[in-house]
Amino acid sequence: MTSLDSVLDKDGVRLTVDDAVATVTLTNPAKRNAQSPALWRALAEAGRALPGSVRIVVLRGEGKSFSAGLDRQAFAPEGFDGEPSFLDMARGSEADLDATIAEYQEAFTWWRRNDIVSIAAVQGHAIGAGFQLALACDLRIVAEDVQFAMRETSLGLVPDLTGTHPLVNLVGYARALEICATGRFVHAEEAERTGLANLVVPADQLDAAGSDLAAALLAAPRDAVVETKALLSGALSRTYEEQRTAERAAQGRRLRDLAGLAD
């Protein structure tokens, strides 16, 4: 694939590929990259469209805000054109409601695949669904003006776009509960201190910082990074002894591969 190929551009999402680095851009700055079911389907499609050569995916938002969360049209009685409104979803069966939310969640799940490392470059507002989209990525670089908030509870809802698991893993149960239940803002200093952000930079350096991190991640052999990511992402679900076993198995695969003895 040639440099900067445009693979997808629809419903507020653009995917471009430059060799081993893909960039997913939210492209509706006039609405602060507010999210909708159509955008979620486009994000899921972007994940499916990634060429096999891609190792790094950078997620960014155009304009002053990364994403201000769910488009408020979702709360109108008519909802979005061609989409079930929240009222319609509530009136449906439990199975249908579960299936609809599961479809929406697909936009947020593929960023943690072991064969890629995902980086969210976050500026301005990252509210609700925007916060959860940033949390879907492996790493987060944030601008000094970043404002994270989980506002679902203030609307009588819960965070349901896969954000609760990484949030608890990053900041712990007590702080995650406080952040979600109060809906307060988390600014750059706290984000870096608590592990929500890997790095804080001035807003005008955000894109460059993302490029630098992508280049640093590409310096190591792909298979070693894939194996290491799998080890680390599964560590919390394994016992100490299980993790030791997983380390030995992974290292055995790497040594056999380096010696030319891989199956």
Buried (B, 14 or more C-beta within 10 A) or exposed (E): BEEEEEBBBBBBBBBBBBBBBBBBBBBBBEBBBBBBBBBBBBBBBBBEBBEEEBBBBBBBBBBBBBBBBBBEBBEEEEBBEEBBBBEBBEEBEEEEBEEBEEEBBBBBBBBBBBBBBBBBBBBBBBBBBBBBBBBBBBBBBBBBBBBBBBBBBEEEEEBBBBBBEBBBBBBEEEBBBEBBEEBEBBBBEBBBEBEBBBBBBEBEBBBEBBBBBBEEBBEEEBBEBBBBBBBEBEEEEEEEEEBEEBBEEBEEBBEEBEEEEEE
